[in-house]
């Protein structure tokens, strides 16, 4: 069976939601994407990819197969 549209997607695996931090993170991510910021740049800004002492972000793994996507205007 063949589905229409692209065959790739950015996949996010959640390891630990950390309560309300999950909703805050995705609200901030989607808001940036609505302002035409691409998902990969926004992700790194919200969840720096370096060791941090204190971090209240949810524990997530991003597999960016679709690349730098944004929400349409």
ABEGO torsion letter per residue (X at the ends): XBBBEBABBBBBBBABAGEAAAAAAAAAAAAAAAAGBBAAAAAAAABBABBBABBABBBBBBBBAAEBBBBBX
